[in-house]
């Protein structure tokens, strides 16, 4: 399956971010999945792509022209799509993905995964959207989504494919169910 991962282009200050992203990339490769990601060579993005490639996996990057112009894109990918802007980049990443994982990141990560959440709630997608909740990174977002339900602005059905998972083992279980 194609696993689209949204994540930061910096490292953050938690050393577990780097450890866990390398573990995820290696697992993607060793299980014959393909990584789809934002295409940058910097920070956690670069670690994810490199760990997947180093383990023999396939990596598809989707980069916006503005980042190519800045020289932050990776050249050694299985495939690199260059899109004219961020909006087209988001669309392409969704088109290529079978499942979506939000790893810790900043506002760009939030923007990208918000579109997945919206498409799930409108029943335009039927696939897992996983928040890899490393050290509670997404706890506040989880509470906010529950708050939407409590205020009757969303429903459990609209959020049925959203998961907040703390480990790669939990992610493996959800993806195993998704494949069956």
Secondary structure as GFF3:
##gff-version 3
##sequence-region A 1 180
A	DSSP	beta_strand	2	6	.	.	.	ID=ss1
A	DSSP	alpha_helix	15	30	.	.	.	ID=ss2
A	DSSP	beta_strand	34	37	.	.	.	ID=ss3
A	DSSP	alpha_helix	43	54	.	.	.	ID=ss4
A	DSSP	beta_strand	58	64	.	.	.	ID=ss5
A	DSSP	alpha_helix	65	70	.	.	.	ID=ss6
A	DSSP	beta_strand	79	83	.	.	.	ID=ss7
A	DSSP	alpha_helix	86	96	.	.	.	ID=ss8
A	DSSP	beta_strand	99	102	.	.	.	ID=ss9
A	DSSP	alpha_helix	107	121	.	.	.	ID=ss10
A	DSSP	beta_strand	129	132	.	.	.	ID=ss11
A	DSSP	three_ten_helix	134	136	.	.	.	ID=ss12
A	DSSP	alpha_helix	139	150	.	.	.	ID=ss13
A	DSSP	beta_strand	162	165	.	.	.	ID=ss14
A	DSSP	alpha_helix	168	179	.	.	.	ID=ss15
###
